[in-house]
Amino acid sequence: MRKTLRLKIIDICDQKIAKKGNNVGLSFYAFFANKNDNPELLMEVATWWIQIHKLDHFVKAHKIKEMIQTGL
């Protein structure tokens, strides 16, 4: 996954955790606007989330952040 996307995911995870606490869950849609204006980027995250890591629809933000930071 490209570095700019990793940084964006970490930033959004931090925002959600700060706002709703460490137990907040996210789907990969949390990293995008409510319109599909960048399908390639959306598919990059979806592939990482669904095909590579086989994550559930909602996953704790702190887990996603940790996975991104460790390079998974």
N, CA, C, O and CB atoms as a CASP TS submission, in Angstrom:
PFRMAT TS
TARGET T0000
AUTHOR 0000-0000-0000
METHOD Language model
MODEL 1
PARENT N/A
ATOM      1  N   MET     1       0.846  -1.164   0.000  1.00  0.00           N
ATOM      2  CA  MET     1       0.000   0.000   0.000  1.00  0.00           C
ATOM      3  C   MET     1       0.902   1.241   0.000  1.00  0.00           C
ATOM      4  O   MET     1       1.907   1.292   0.710  1.00  0.00           O
ATOM      5  CB  MET     1      -0.968  -0.010   1.224  1.00  0.00           C
ATOM      6  N   ARG     2       0.533   2.217  -0.792  1.00  0.00           N
ATOM      7  CA  ARG     2       1.362   3.420  -0.917  1.00  0.00           C
ATOM      8  C   ARG     2       1.446   4.202   0.399  1.00  0.00           C
ATOM      9  O   ARG     2       0.522   4.192   1.212  1.00  0.00           O
ATOM     10  CB  ARG     2       0.808   4.322  -2.018  1.00  0.00           C
ATOM     11  N   LYS     3       2.577   4.872   0.578  1.00  0.00           N
ATOM     12  CA  LYS     3       2.877   5.572   1.825  1.00  0.00           C
ATOM     13  C   LYS     3       1.839   6.653   2.140  1.00  0.00           C
ATOM     14  O   LYS     3       1.433   6.790   3.294  1.00  0.00           O
ATOM     15  CB  LYS     3       4.266   6.195   1.751  1.00  0.00           C
ATOM     16  N   THR     4       1.410   7.407   1.158  1.00  0.00           N
ATOM     17  CA  THR     4       0.436   8.476   1.409  1.00  0.00           C
ATOM     18  C   THR     4      -0.871   7.909   1.965  1.00  0.00           C
ATOM     19  O   THR     4      -1.507   8.519   2.825  1.00  0.00           O
ATOM     20  CB  THR     4       0.160   9.266   0.113  1.00  0.00           C
ATOM     21  N   LEU     5      -1.260   6.747   1.470  1.00  0.00           N
ATOM     22  CA  LEU     5      -2.476   6.108   1.952  1.00  0.00           C
ATOM     23  C   LEU     5      -2.287   5.604   3.379  1.00  0.00           C
ATOM     24  O   LEU     5      -3.183   5.743   4.212  1.00  0.00           O
ATOM     25  CB  LEU     5      -2.879   4.954   1.027  1.00  0.00           C
ATOM     26  N   ARG     6      -1.135   5.025   3.659  1.00  0.00           N
ATOM     27  CA  ARG     6      -0.850   4.570   5.028  1.00  0.00           C
ATOM     28  C   ARG     6      -0.924   5.732   6.015  1.00  0.00           C
ATOM     29  O   ARG     6      -1.500   5.599   7.095  1.00  0.00           O
ATOM     30  CB  ARG     6       0.540   3.906   5.099  1.00  0.00           C
ATOM     31  N   LEU     7      -0.340   6.869   5.641  1.00  0.00           N
ATOM     32  CA  LEU     7      -0.369   8.041   6.515  1.00  0.00           C
ATOM     33  C   LEU     7      -1.795   8.550   6.723  1.00  0.00           C
ATOM     34  O   LEU     7      -2.160   8.951   7.828  1.00  0.00           O
ATOM     35  CB  LEU     7       0.503   9.154   5.935  1.00  0.00           C
ATOM     36  N   LYS     8      -2.592   8.532   5.667  1.00  0.00           N
ATOM     37  CA  LYS     8      -3.989   8.958   5.764  1.00  0.00           C
ATOM     38  C   LYS     8      -4.764   8.029   6.701  1.00  0.00           C
ATOM     39  O   LYS     8      -5.552   8.500   7.521  1.00  0.00           O
ATOM     40  CB  LYS     8      -4.648   8.982   4.363  1.00  0.00           C
ATOM     41  N   ILE     9      -4.551   6.732   6.589  1.00  0.00           N
ATOM     42  CA  ILE     9      -5.249   5.765   7.445  1.00  0.00           C
ATOM     43  C   ILE     9      -4.874   5.978   8.903  1.00  0.00           C
ATOM     44  O   ILE     9      -5.744   5.967   9.773  1.00  0.00           O
ATOM     45  CB  ILE     9      -4.920   4.319   7.017  1.00  0.00           C
ATOM     46  N   ILE    10      -3.585   6.174   9.182  1.00  0.00           N
ATOM     47  CA  ILE    10      -3.139   6.416  10.560  1.00  0.00           C
ATOM     48  C   ILE    10      -3.785   7.687  11.106  1.00  0.00           C
ATOM     49  O   ILE    10      -4.249   7.709  12.246  1.00  0.00           O
ATOM     50  CB  ILE    10      -1.595   6.528  10.626  1.00  0.00           C
ATOM     51  N   ASP    11      -3.816   8.736  10.301  1.00  0.00           N
ATOM     52  CA  ASP    11      -4.410  10.003  10.725  1.00  0.00           C
ATOM     53  C   ASP    11      -5.897   9.830  11.041  1.00  0.00           C
ATOM     54  O   ASP    11      -6.374  10.332  12.059  1.00  0.00           O
ATOM     55  CB  ASP    11      -4.220  11.075   9.637  1.00  0.00           C
ATOM     56  N   ILE    12      -6.615   9.140  10.199  1.00  0.00           N
ATOM     57  CA  ILE    12      -8.053   8.946  10.429  1.00  0.00           C
ATOM     58  C   ILE    12      -8.288   8.065  11.647  1.00  0.00           C
ATOM     59  O   ILE    12      -9.202   8.328  12.429  1.00  0.00           O
ATOM     60  CB  ILE    12      -8.722   8.323   9.191  1.00  0.00           C
ATOM     61  N   CYS    13      -7.486   7.030  11.821  1.00  0.00           N
ATOM     62  CA  CYS    13      -7.597   6.192  13.022  1.00  0.00           C
ATOM     63  C   CYS    13      -7.378   7.044  14.268  1.00  0.00           C
ATOM     64  O   CYS    13      -8.134   6.932  15.233  1.00  0.00           O
ATOM     65  CB  CYS    13      -6.574   5.022  12.979  1.00  0.00           C
ATOM     66  N   ASP    14      -6.350   7.895  14.256  1.00  0.00           N
ATOM     67  CA  ASP    14      -6.086   8.774  15.392  1.00  0.00           C
ATOM     68  C   ASP    14      -7.265   9.702  15.670  1.00  0.00           C
ATOM     69  O   ASP    14      -7.639   9.904  16.825  1.00  0.00           O
ATOM     70  CB  ASP    14      -4.828   9.596  15.140  1.00  0.00           C
ATOM     71  N   GLN    15      -7.848  10.262  14.618  1.00  0.00           N
ATOM     72  CA  GLN    15      -9.000  11.152  14.779  1.00  0.00           C
ATOM     73  C   GLN    15     -10.187  10.418  15.406  1.00  0.00           C
ATOM     74  O   GLN    15     -10.825  10.923  16.330  1.00  0.00           O
ATOM     75  CB  GLN    15      -9.406  11.744  13.422  1.00  0.00           C
ATOM     76  N   LYS    16     -10.470   9.229  14.894  1.00  0.00           N
ATOM     77  CA  LYS    16     -11.617   8.454  15.401  1.00  0.00           C
ATOM     78  C   LYS    16     -11.397   8.032  16.844  1.00  0.00           C
ATOM     79  O   LYS    16     -12.321   8.089  17.656  1.00  0.00           O
ATOM     80  CB  LYS    16     -11.861   7.213  14.527  1.00  0.00           C
ATOM     81  N   ILE    17     -10.169   7.606  17.172  1.00  0.00           N
ATOM     82  CA  ILE    17      -9.857   7.195  18.547  1.00  0.00           C
ATOM     83  C   ILE    17      -9.987   8.386  19.479  1.00  0.00           C
ATOM     84  O   ILE    17     -10.547   8.254  20.567  1.00  0.00           O
ATOM     85  CB  ILE    17      -8.432   6.592  18.639  1.00  0.00           C
ATOM     86  N   ALA    18      -9.478   9.556  19.076  1.00  0.00           N
ATOM     87  CA  ALA    18      -9.562  10.760  19.901  1.00  0.00           C
ATOM     88  C   ALA    18     -11.019  11.171  20.140  1.00  0.00           C
ATOM     89  O   ALA    18     -11.375  11.640  21.221  1.00  0.00           O
ATOM     90  CB  ALA    18      -8.793  11.910  19.238  1.00  0.00           C
ATOM     91  N   LYS    19     -11.837  10.987  19.127  1.00  0.00           N
ATOM     92  CA  LYS    19     -13.242  11.422  19.212  1.00  0.00           C
ATOM     93  C   LYS    19     -14.133  10.419  19.941  1.00  0.00           C
ATOM     94  O   LYS    19     -15.010  10.808  20.712  1.00  0.00           O
ATOM     95  CB  LYS    19     -13.793  11.660  17.819  1.00  0.00           C
ATOM     96  N   LYS    20     -13.903   9.112  19.693  1.00  0.00           N
ATOM     97  CA  LYS    20     -14.841   8.105  20.200  1.00  0.00           C
ATOM     98  C   LYS    20     -14.224   7.078  21.144  1.00  0.00           C
ATOM     99  O   LYS    20     -14.925   6.199  21.646  1.00  0.00           O
ATOM    100  CB  LYS    20     -15.457   7.390  19.055  1.00  0.00           C
ATOM    101  N   GLY    21     -12.919   7.182  21.390  1.00  0.00           N
ATOM    102  CA  GLY    21     -12.267   6.267  22.321  1.00  0.00           C
ATOM    103  C   GLY    21     -11.570   5.108  21.636  1.00  0.00           C
ATOM    104  O   GLY    21     -11.740   4.871  20.440  1.00  0.00           O
ATOM    105  N   ASN    22     -10.786   4.396  22.421  1.00  0.00           N
ATOM    106  CA  ASN    22      -9.934   3.323  21.897  1.00  0.00           C
ATOM    107  C   ASN    22     -10.718   2.123  21.392  1.00  0.00           C
ATOM    108  O   ASN    22     -10.155   1.265  20.712  1.00  0.00           O
ATOM    109  CB  ASN    22      -8.976   2.872  22.958  1.00  0.00           C
ATOM    110  N   ASN    23     -11.987   2.045  21.704  1.00  0.00           N
ATOM    111  CA  ASN    23     -12.797   0.888  21.320  1.00  0.00           C
ATOM    112  C   ASN    23     -13.552   1.104  20.005  1.00  0.00           C
ATOM    113  O   ASN    23     -14.342   0.248  19.606  1.00  0.00           O
ATOM    114  CB  ASN    23     -13.783   0.565  22.424  1.00  0.00           C
ATOM    115  N   VAL    24     -13.324   2.225  19.332  1.00  0.00           N
ATOM    116  CA  VAL    24     -14.062   2.544  18.108  1.00  0.00           C
ATOM    117  C   VAL    24     -13.658   1.594  16.975  1.00  0.00           C
ATOM    118  O   VAL    24     -12.486   1.265  16.794  1.00  0.00           O
ATOM    119  CB  VAL    24     -13.811   4.013  17.692  1.00  0.00           C
ATOM    120  N   GLY    25     -14.673   1.170  16.227  1.00  0.00           N
ATOM    121  CA  GLY    25     -14.443   0.305  15.069  1.00  0.00           C
ATOM    122  C   GLY    25     -14.606   1.076  13.772  1.00  0.00           C
ATOM    123  O   GLY    25     -15.352   2.053  13.710  1.00  0.00           O
ATOM    124  N   LEU    26     -13.908   0.635  12.741  1.00  0.00           N
ATOM    125  CA  LEU    26     -13.962   1.272  11.424  1.00  0.00           C
ATOM    126  C   LEU    26     -14.158   0.221  10.345  1.00  0.00           C
ATOM    127  O   LEU    26     -13.802  -0.945  10.518  1.00  0.00           O
ATOM    128  CB  LEU    26     -12.680   2.086  11.154  1.00  0.00           C
ATOM    129  N   SER    27     -14.724   0.650   9.241  1.00  0.00           N
ATOM    130  CA  SER    27     -14.678  -0.148   8.020  1.00  0.00           C
ATOM    131  C   SER    27     -13.714   0.562   7.085  1.00  0.00           C
ATOM    132  O   SER    27     -13.324   1.699   7.349  1.00  0.00           O
ATOM    133  CB  SER    27     -16.113  -0.325   7.365  1.00  0.00           C
ATOM    134  N   PHE    28     -13.327  -0.084   6.005  1.00  0.00           N
ATOM    135  CA  PHE    28     -12.380   0.570   5.106  1.00  0.00           C
ATOM    136  C   PHE    28     -12.989   1.771   4.402  1.00  0.00           C
ATOM    137  O   PHE    28     -12.262   2.584   3.831  1.00  0.00           O
ATOM    138  CB  PHE    28     -11.875  -0.414   4.081  1.00  0.00           C
ATOM    139  N   TYR    29     -14.307   1.896   4.434  1.00  0.00           N
ATOM    140  CA  TYR    29     -14.959   3.062   3.852  1.00  0.00           C
ATOM    141  C   TYR    29     -14.686   4.332   4.661  1.00  0.00           C
ATOM    142  O   TYR    29     -14.878   5.435   4.148  1.00  0.00           O
ATOM    143  CB  TYR    29     -16.459   2.824   3.751  1.00  0.00           C
ATOM    144  N   ALA    30     -14.244   4.200   5.912  1.00  0.00           N
ATOM    145  CA  ALA    30     -13.976   5.358   6.766  1.00  0.00           C
ATOM    146  C   ALA    30     -12.885   6.257   6.200  1.00  0.00           C
ATOM    147  O   ALA    30     -12.765   7.415   6.600  1.00  0.00           O
ATOM    148  CB  ALA    30     -13.583   4.898   8.153  1.00  0.00           C
ATOM    149  N   PHE    31     -12.104   5.740   5.286  1.00  0.00           N
ATOM    150  CA  PHE    31     -10.967   6.481   4.746  1.00  0.00           C
ATOM    151  C   PHE    31     -11.304   7.228   3.455  1.00  0.00           C
ATOM    152  O   PHE    31     -10.420   7.783   2.802  1.00  0.00           O
ATOM    153  CB  PHE    31      -9.816   5.536   4.497  1.00  0.00           C
ATOM    154  N   PHE    32     -12.592   7.238   3.090  1.00  0.00           N
ATOM    155  CA  PHE    32     -13.021   7.839   1.832  1.00  0.00           C
ATOM    156  C   PHE    32     -14.254   8.693   2.026  1.00  0.00           C
ATOM    157  O   PHE    32     -14.994   8.522   2.994  1.00  0.00           O
ATOM    158  CB  PHE    32     -13.292   6.767   0.794  1.00  0.00           C
ATOM    159  N   ALA    33     -14.471   9.613   1.102  1.00  0.00           N
ATOM    160  CA  ALA    33     -15.687  10.412   1.088  1.00  0.00           C
ATOM    161  C   ALA    33     -16.865   9.501   0.728  1.00  0.00           C
ATOM    162  O   ALA    33     -16.671   8.351   0.334  1.00  0.00           O
ATOM    163  CB  ALA    33     -15.566  11.603   0.080  1.00  0.00           C
ATOM    164  N   ASN    34     -18.059  10.013   0.863  1.00  0.00           N
ATOM    165  CA  ASN    34     -19.252   9.214   0.571  1.00  0.00           C
ATOM    166  C   ASN    34     -19.529   9.065  -0.918  1.00  0.00           C
ATOM    167  O   ASN    34     -20.619   8.651  -1.314  1.00  0.00           O
ATOM    168  CB  ASN    34     -20.447   9.829   1.236  1.00  0.00           C
ATOM    169  N   LYS    35     -18.556   9.396  -1.728  1.00  0.00           N
ATOM    170  CA  LYS    35     -18.703   9.179  -3.166  1.00  0.00           C
ATOM    171  C   LYS    35     -17.454   8.464  -3.673  1.00  0.00           C
ATOM    172  O   LYS    35     -16.373   8.588  -3.098  1.00  0.00           O
ATOM    173  CB  LYS    35     -18.927  10.533  -3.928  1.00  0.00           C
ATOM    174  N   ASN    36     -17.615   7.749  -4.710  1.00  0.00           N
ATOM    175  CA  ASN    36     -16.522   6.950  -5.254  1.00  0.00           C
ATOM    176  C   ASN    36     -15.758   7.776  -6.286  1.00  0.00           C
ATOM    177  O   ASN    36     -15.891   7.568  -7.492  1.00  0.00           O
ATOM    178  CB  ASN    36     -17.058   5.634  -5.886  1.00  0.00           C
ATOM    179  N   ASP    37     -14.950   8.723  -5.784  1.00  0.00           N
ATOM    180  CA  ASP    37     -14.222   9.597  -6.690  1.00  0.00           C
ATOM    181  C   ASP    37     -12.799   9.119  -6.993  1.00  0.00           C
ATOM    182  O   ASP    37     -12.097   9.725  -7.802  1.00  0.00           O
ATOM    183  CB  ASP    37     -14.172  10.975  -6.114  1.00  0.00           C
ATOM    184  N   ASN    38     -12.376   8.033  -6.342  1.00  0.00           N
ATOM    185  CA  ASN    38     -11.058   7.470  -6.609  1.00  0.00           C
ATOM    186  C   ASN    38     -11.131   5.941  -6.495  1.00  0.00           C
ATOM    187  O   ASN    38     -10.672   5.377  -5.502  1.00  0.00           O
ATOM    188  CB  ASN    38      -9.994   8.053  -5.623  1.00  0.00           C
ATOM    189  N   PRO    39     -11.697   5.273  -7.491  1.00  0.00           N
ATOM    190  CA  PRO    39     -11.911   3.827  -7.387  1.00  0.00           C
ATOM    191  C   PRO    39     -10.619   3.019  -7.241  1.00  0.00           C
ATOM    192  O   PRO    39     -10.622   1.966  -6.604  1.00  0.00           O
ATOM    193  CB  PRO    39     -12.656   3.346  -8.595  1.00  0.00           C
ATOM    194  N   GLU    40      -9.524   3.496  -7.820  1.00  0.00           N
ATOM    195  CA  GLU    40      -8.259   2.749  -7.705  1.00  0.00           C
ATOM    196  C   GLU    40      -7.777   2.721  -6.254  1.00  0.00           C
ATOM    197  O   GLU    40      -7.334   1.685  -5.758  1.00  0.00           O
ATOM    198  CB  GLU    40      -7.171   3.378  -8.612  1.00  0.00           C
ATOM    199  N   LEU    41      -7.868   3.858  -5.589  1.00  0.00           N
ATOM    200  CA  LEU    41      -7.450   3.941  -4.194  1.00  0.00           C
ATOM    201  C   LEU    41      -8.372   3.120  -3.298  1.00  0.00           C
ATOM    202  O   LEU    41      -7.914   2.431  -2.387  1.00  0.00           O
ATOM    203  CB  LEU    41      -7.425   5.401  -3.731  1.00  0.00           C
ATOM    204  N   LEU    42      -9.668   3.199  -3.563  1.00  0.00           N
ATOM    205  CA  LEU    42     -10.636   2.406  -2.808  1.00  0.00           C
ATOM    206  C   LEU    42     -10.337   0.913  -2.957  1.00  0.00           C
ATOM    207  O   LEU    42     -10.382   0.172  -1.975  1.00  0.00           O
ATOM    208  CB  LEU    42     -12.074   2.715  -3.278  1.00  0.00           C
ATOM    209  N   MET    43     -10.038   0.478  -4.155  1.00  0.00           N
ATOM    210  CA  MET    43      -9.726  -0.936  -4.385  1.00  0.00           C
ATOM    211  C   MET    43      -8.418  -1.340  -3.726  1.00  0.00           C
ATOM    212  O   MET    43      -8.272  -2.482  -3.291  1.00  0.00           O
ATOM    213  CB  MET    43      -9.658  -1.225  -5.876  1.00  0.00           C
ATOM    214  N   GLU    44      -7.468  -0.419  -3.647  1.00  0.00           N
ATOM    215  CA  GLU    44      -6.203  -0.714  -2.974  1.00  0.00           C
ATOM    216  C   GLU    44      -6.444  -1.026  -1.495  1.00  0.00           C
ATOM    217  O   GLU    44      -5.903  -1.991  -0.955  1.00  0.00           O
ATOM    218  CB  GLU    44      -5.223   0.471  -3.120  1.00  0.00           C
ATOM    219  N   VAL    45      -7.267  -0.190  -0.850  1.00  0.00           N
ATOM    220  CA  VAL    45      -7.587  -0.432   0.560  1.00  0.00           C
ATOM    221  C   VAL    45      -8.451  -1.681   0.705  1.00  0.00           C
ATOM    222  O   VAL    45      -8.218  -2.488   1.604  1.00  0.00           O
ATOM    223  CB  VAL    45      -8.307   0.789   1.171  1.00  0.00           C
ATOM    224  N   ALA    46      -9.439  -1.849  -0.162  1.00  0.00           N
ATOM    225  CA  ALA    46     -10.315  -3.020  -0.092  1.00  0.00           C
ATOM    226  C   ALA    46      -9.512  -4.315  -0.264  1.00  0.00           C
ATOM    227  O   ALA    46      -9.763  -5.296   0.436  1.00  0.00           O
ATOM    228  CB  ALA    46     -11.417  -2.931  -1.170  1.00  0.00           C
ATOM    229  N   THR    47      -8.574  -4.321  -1.165  1.00  0.00           N
ATOM    230  CA  THR    47      -7.735  -5.503  -1.380  1.00  0.00           C
ATOM    231  C   THR    47      -6.922  -5.806  -0.129  1.00  0.00           C
ATOM    232  O   THR    47      -6.844  -6.955   0.306  1.00  0.00           O
ATOM    233  CB  THR    47      -6.799  -5.297  -2.589  1.00  0.00           C
ATOM    234  N   TRP    48      -6.315  -4.765   0.448  1.00  0.00           N
ATOM    235  CA  TRP    48      -5.525  -4.937   1.672  1.00  0.00           C
ATOM    236  C   TRP    48      -6.408  -5.462   2.799  1.00  0.00           C
ATOM    237  O   TRP    48      -6.014  -6.379   3.520  1.00  0.00           O
ATOM    238  CB  TRP    48      -4.860  -3.601   2.088  1.00  0.00           C
ATOM    239  N   TRP    49      -7.598  -4.889   2.955  1.00  0.00           N
ATOM    240  CA  TRP    49      -8.512  -5.196   4.062  1.00  0.00           C
ATOM    241  C   TRP    49      -9.152  -6.578   3.891  1.00  0.00           C
ATOM    242  O   TRP    49      -9.142  -7.392   4.814  1.00  0.00           O
ATOM    243  CB  TRP    49      -9.606  -4.120   4.163  1.00  0.00           C
ATOM    244  N   ILE    50      -9.705  -6.832   2.711  1.00  0.00           N
ATOM    245  CA  ILE    50     -10.527  -8.029   2.496  1.00  0.00           C
ATOM    246  C   ILE    50      -9.719  -9.218   1.988  1.00  0.00           C
ATOM    247  O   ILE    50      -9.759 -10.297   2.580  1.00  0.00           O
ATOM    248  CB  ILE    50     -11.636  -7.722   1.516  1.00  0.00           C
ATOM    249  N   GLN    51      -8.996  -9.026   0.909  1.00  0.00           N
ATOM    250  CA  GLN    51      -8.309 -10.156   0.288  1.00  0.00           C
ATOM    251  C   GLN    51      -7.030 -10.547   1.011  1.00  0.00           C
ATOM    252  O   GLN    51      -6.780 -11.734   1.218  1.00  0.00           O
ATOM    253  CB  GLN    51      -7.993  -9.833  -1.143  1.00  0.00           C
ATOM    254  N   ILE    52      -6.219  -9.575   1.397  1.00  0.00           N
ATOM    255  CA  ILE    52      -4.932  -9.904   2.009  1.00  0.00           C
ATOM    256  C   ILE    52      -5.098 -10.306   3.470  1.00  0.00           C
ATOM    257  O   ILE    52      -4.587 -11.344   3.893  1.00  0.00           O
ATOM    258  CB  ILE    52      -3.975  -8.718   1.900  1.00  0.00           C
ATOM    259  N   HIS    53      -5.814  -9.484   4.246  1.00  0.00           N
ATOM    260  CA  HIS    53      -5.892  -9.727   5.690  1.00  0.00           C
ATOM    261  C   HIS    53      -7.189 -10.372   6.150  1.00  0.00           C
ATOM    262  O   HIS    53      -7.307 -10.768   7.310  1.00  0.00           O
ATOM    263  CB  HIS    53      -5.713  -8.445   6.415  1.00  0.00           C
ATOM    264  N   LYS    54      -8.168 -10.483   5.246  1.00  0.00           N
ATOM    265  CA  LYS    54      -9.439 -11.144   5.555  1.00  0.00           C
ATOM    266  C   LYS    54     -10.076 -10.596   6.838  1.00  0.00           C
ATOM    267  O   LYS    54     -10.532 -11.348   7.700  1.00  0.00           O
ATOM    268  CB  LYS    54      -9.223 -12.652   5.687  1.00  0.00           C
ATOM    269  N   LEU    55     -10.092  -9.274   6.932  1.00  0.00           N
ATOM    270  CA  LEU    55     -10.656  -8.615   8.107  1.00  0.00           C
ATOM    271  C   LEU    55     -12.174  -8.561   8.014  1.00  0.00           C
ATOM    272  O   LEU    55     -12.746  -8.580   6.924  1.00  0.00           O
ATOM    273  CB  LEU    55     -10.083  -7.199   8.260  1.00  0.00           C
ATOM    274  N   ASP    56     -12.814  -8.494   9.176  1.00  0.00           N
ATOM    275  CA  ASP    56     -14.259  -8.307   9.235  1.00  0.00           C
ATOM    276  C   ASP    56     -14.612  -6.922   8.715  1.00  0.00           C
ATOM    277  O   ASP    56     -13.732  -6.092   8.484  1.00  0.00           O
ATOM    278  CB  ASP    56     -14.785  -8.499  10.677  1.00  0.00           C
ATOM    279  N   HIS    57     -15.905  -6.679   8.532  1.00  0.00           N
ATOM    280  CA  HIS    57     -16.336  -5.383   8.018  1.00  0.00           C
ATOM    281  C   HIS    57     -15.894  -4.254   8.951  1.00  0.00           C
ATOM    282  O   HIS    57     -15.368  -3.243   8.485  1.00  0.00           O
ATOM    283  CB  HIS    57     -17.863  -5.359   7.838  1.00  0.00           C
ATOM    284  N   PHE    58     -16.102  -4.412  10.261  1.00  0.00           N
ATOM    285  CA  PHE    58     -15.665  -3.422  11.235  1.00  0.00           C
ATOM    286  C   PHE    58     -14.521  -4.002  12.063  1.00  0.00           C
ATOM    287  O   PHE    58     -14.595  -5.130  12.551  1.00  0.00           O
ATOM    288  CB  PHE    58     -16.844  -2.985  12.149  1.00  0.00           C
ATOM    289  N   VAL    59     -13.460  -3.203  12.209  1.00  0.00           N
ATOM    290  CA  VAL    59     -12.280  -3.594  12.970  1.00  0.00           C
ATOM    291  C   VAL    59     -11.899  -2.409  13.847  1.00  0.00           C
ATOM    292  O   VAL    59     -12.077  -1.255  13.455  1.00  0.00           O
ATOM    293  CB  VAL    59     -11.091  -4.023  12.027  1.00  0.00           C
ATOM    294  N   LYS    60     -11.380  -2.694  15.024  1.00  0.00           N
ATOM    295  CA  LYS    60     -10.974  -1.625  15.938  1.00  0.00           C
ATOM    296  C   LYS    60      -9.913  -0.742  15.271  1.00  0.00           C
ATOM    297  O   LYS    60      -8.968  -1.234  14.655  1.00  0.00           O
ATOM    298  CB  LYS    60     -10.432  -2.217  17.269  1.00  0.00           C
ATOM    299  N   ALA    61     -10.095   0.554  15.411  1.00  0.00           N
ATOM    300  CA  ALA    61      -9.177   1.521  14.798  1.00  0.00           C
ATOM    301  C   ALA    61      -7.747   1.318  15.290  1.00  0.00           C
ATOM    302  O   ALA    61      -6.800   1.437  14.513  1.00  0.00           O
ATOM    303  CB  ALA    61      -9.633   2.955  15.097  1.00  0.00           C
ATOM    304  N   HIS    62      -7.589   1.012  16.575  1.00  0.00           N
ATOM    305  CA  HIS    62      -6.233   0.826  17.099  1.00  0.00           C
ATOM    306  C   HIS    62      -5.550  -0.383  16.458  1.00  0.00           C
ATOM    307  O   HIS    62      -4.330  -0.380  16.293  1.00  0.00           O
ATOM    308  CB  HIS    62      -6.271   0.659  18.624  1.00  0.00           C
ATOM    309  N   LYS    63      -6.313  -1.413  16.095  1.00  0.00           N
ATOM    310  CA  LYS    63      -5.740  -2.583  15.432  1.00  0.00           C
ATOM    311  C   LYS    63      -5.298  -2.225  14.006  1.00  0.00           C
ATOM    312  O   LYS    63      -4.211  -2.610  13.577  1.00  0.00           O
ATOM    313  CB  LYS    63      -6.764  -3.747  15.405  1.00  0.00           C
ATOM    314  N   ILE    64      -6.136  -1.494  13.283  1.00  0.00           N
ATOM    315  CA  ILE    64      -5.788  -1.079  11.921  1.00  0.00           C
ATOM    316  C   ILE    64      -4.535  -0.207  11.966  1.00  0.00           C
ATOM    317  O   ILE    64      -3.610  -0.407  11.179  1.00  0.00           O
ATOM    318  CB  ILE    64      -6.972  -0.312  11.249  1.00  0.00           C
ATOM    319  N   LYS    65      -4.504   0.745  12.873  1.00  0.00           N
ATOM    320  CA  LYS    65      -3.341   1.626  13.000  1.00  0.00           C
ATOM    321  C   LYS    65      -2.075   0.822  13.266  1.00  0.00           C
ATOM    322  O   LYS    65      -1.038   1.068  12.650  1.00  0.00           O
ATOM    323  CB  LYS    65      -3.562   2.646  14.124  1.00  0.00           C
ATOM    324  N   GLU    66      -2.159  -0.129  14.172  1.00  0.00           N
ATOM    325  CA  GLU    66      -1.004  -0.972  14.499  1.00  0.00           C
ATOM    326  C   GLU    66      -0.551  -1.790  13.286  1.00  0.00           C
ATOM    327  O   GLU    66       0.646  -1.910  13.026  1.00  0.00           O
ATOM    328  CB  GLU    66      -1.344  -1.912  15.670  1.00  0.00           C
ATOM    329  N   MET    67      -1.504  -2.345  12.551  1.00  0.00           N
ATOM    330  CA  MET    67      -1.159  -3.126  11.360  1.00  0.00           C
ATOM    331  C   MET    67      -0.447  -2.260  10.324  1.00  0.00           C
ATOM    332  O   MET    67       0.548  -2.679   9.733  1.00  0.00           O
ATOM    333  CB  MET    67      -2.420  -3.751  10.745  1.00  0.00           C
ATOM    334  N   ILE    68      -0.957  -1.063  10.112  1.00  0.00           N
ATOM    335  CA  ILE    68      -0.359  -0.144   9.137  1.00  0.00           C
ATOM    336  C   ILE    68       1.045   0.253   9.585  1.00  0.00           C
ATOM    337  O   ILE    68       1.971   0.268   8.774  1.00  0.00           O
ATOM    338  CB  ILE    68      -1.245   1.119   8.954  1.00  0.00           C
ATOM    339  N   GLN    69       1.210   0.571  10.861  1.00  0.00           N
ATOM    340  CA  GLN    69       2.501   1.008  11.366  1.00  0.00           C
ATOM    341  C   GLN    69       3.559  -0.096  11.332  1.00  0.00           C
ATOM    342  O   GLN    69       4.748   0.181  11.171  1.00  0.00           O
ATOM    343  CB  GLN    69       2.347   1.517  12.772  1.00  0.00           C
ATOM    344  N   THR    70       3.122  -1.341  11.482  1.00  0.00           N
ATOM    345  CA  THR    70       4.084  -2.443  11.450  1.00  0.00           C
ATOM    346  C   THR    70       4.333  -2.962  10.047  1.00  0.00           C
ATOM    347  O   THR    70       5.118  -3.889   9.847  1.00  0.00           O
ATOM    348  CB  THR    70       3.604  -3.571  12.322  1.00  0.00           C
ATOM    349  N   GLY    71       3.662  -2.362   9.076  1.00  0.00           N
ATOM    350  CA  GLY    71       3.926  -2.728   7.689  1.00  0.00           C
ATOM    351  C   GLY    71       3.144  -3.919   7.171  1.00  0.00           C
ATOM    352  O   GLY    71       3.484  -4.470   6.124  1.00  0.00           O
ATOM    353  N   LEU    72       2.111  -4.324   7.877  1.00  0.00           N
ATOM    354  CA  LEU    72       1.287  -5.444   7.402  1.00  0.00           C
ATOM    355  C   LEU    72       0.404  -5.024   6.256  1.00  0.00           C
ATOM    356  O   LEU    72      -0.356  -5.839   5.732  1.00  0.00           O
ATOM    357  CB  LEU    72       0.433  -6.001   8.529  1.00  0.00           C
TER
END
